[in-house]
Structure formats: C-alpha cells, structure tokens
C-alpha cells in the first residue's frame, strides 16, 4: 500500500469513527447496507473515470450515459418486449461504443478530452430526453425480468449486490492496471504521452481502450442505478455523477495531471464520499450542502496533490 492509499485509508477510518460518534445510527445494519450499496454503485463508474484520469484525460459524460442507457433499458424491457439478456447485452455494448467514440476523437483527432466528453454530456442528456419525450421511465413490477432486478439491487448474505459487483470489478481492474502491460502503458501515457509513443507504446489504442472501459463501467452502473431507483427521469437522472467520480478519483490519489492513481485508492475515495453524504443525512444537515462538501473535497484533494504529490513521488520512487 502506497503512502497516498494509507493516508486515504486513515482518513476514511477517522471519518467513520467521527460519524459513528456523532450518530450511533451510522452503525445500524440498515444504514451500513445503504452506504455499501451506494459505494458499490458509484464506485464502479468511478473506477472507469479514474482509468481515464490516469492517462491525463477526463470523462464528464458518465452521468448522461447513465440517463440515456437507463431510459433505453426501461424501454427495451417494458415497451419493446426485448428479453432481459439481450437488453443487458445491448446496454453494455452501447456504453462501450460511446466510450470508443470518445477515445477515437481524443486519440485519433487529438481533440481535448474535456471538450469531447462535455459534448457527450450534452448530447446524451438531450438524446435521453428526446427518446423518452421528457417523460419518466420505469420498470413497473419487473415481471419477466425479476432475475435482473435481483442481480442489480438484491443482496448476498446481507451484502448488497452493487457492493459485490464493485468487488469483482475492482479486482479485475486492479489486475489490469497494476499487473499487466496495458496498465503500465496507461501510466506511461499519463506521465508523458510523447515519451511513451517513442518507447513503442501504441498510445492511440491504449487511450481508446481507456475510454471504452470508462463507457462500459458506466453502462454497468447505469443498469444498477436504474433498478435501484426504479424510475428514470431523463432530465435529472445521473446529474453530477461525473463530479462524484472525479472527486473519488482525486481523493483516492489520482493526479489530474495523469500518471498516478490506483484502484484501491479510487474505491476508498468513493467510500469516503458516501460516508460524507451519509453524515449529511444523519445529522440533518441541509441537502443543498451536499455539492458544497463535494467541491471542498475535490479542492482539498487537488491542493494536497499539488503541495505534496512531488514529494510523495520521490519518496515512493
């Protein structure tokens, strides 16, 4: 465990202790299950965005992707009569295709990731509202696809399925980032894309795959979130999810300059944010401060990286 990861872990433990002291309800089984469910849900797409950030890019489109895919999933199952397996495969494939489009625009046309994914944020939100005709979509009783609802929002031995899925995704992502050639190439591009290219790294392919992974994980999250809420309003569903993902990545040790980050850190960052949100709810703090807290967290994470990042890199290297 690196120093950054250890620092995030200590901060998370300290925060949990503070919340538990301030509100004993925090340690209730129901509350812990709710927190674990949210950590699992937000953690999955945060890992995808973190992978992109490691390359020195950014992905602002995940919230709108969740809205668009949530609307389409509801219509596939309820209105179009698609089988659950086909609908799930289509949603995941579409998420990967949207990520591939971002990657190709960034890697091939050398457009700025901020601009590409900002346009995606607007395009997918508009598409979701147009397709749904600005009406709320849902799954009703879920008749005919109960197993999908159970897979997305059920529990295993009391552990929420989203958290179980996060553990699986995080394990696979850890191997990919920290124990594979592809992972080393991701970090190399984040450190210096030109040097990586001259070293023989196929930077275009690696960058494209980073955005494909982000889009695919956003699709997985879209399925889980859609069944968790059971209601998809195309105008508001998934709003600001990209900020939660960026905050989780930054707090978890990812540098917005690229070249740094870890799956463990991103997951702990996502957990820390959800504990903070839980604190706001348990202490009856106005919900309007939710985003203020998140903004402060991103600012503190970025400031800490700027002030101490160089020293930690020297110490760890």
Secondary structure as UniProt FT lines:
FT   HELIX           3..22
FT   HELIX           24..27
FT   HELIX           29..54
FT   TURN            55..56
FT   HELIX           62..74
FT   HELIX           75..79
FT   HELIX           84..107
FT   HELIX           113..131
FT   TURN            132..134
FT   STRAND          137..138
FT   TURN            140..141
FT   TURN            143..144
FT   HELIX           146..153
FT   STRAND          155..156
FT   TURN            157..158
FT   STRAND          159..160
FT   HELIX           161..178
FT   HELIX           181..191
FT   HELIX           193..198
FT   TURN            199..200
FT   HELIX           203..229
FT   STRAND          231..232
FT   TURN            234..240
FT   HELIX           241..251
FT   TURN            252..253
FT   TURN            256..257
FT   HELIX           263..282
FT   TURN            283..284
FT   HELIX           287..289
FT   HELIX           290..316
//
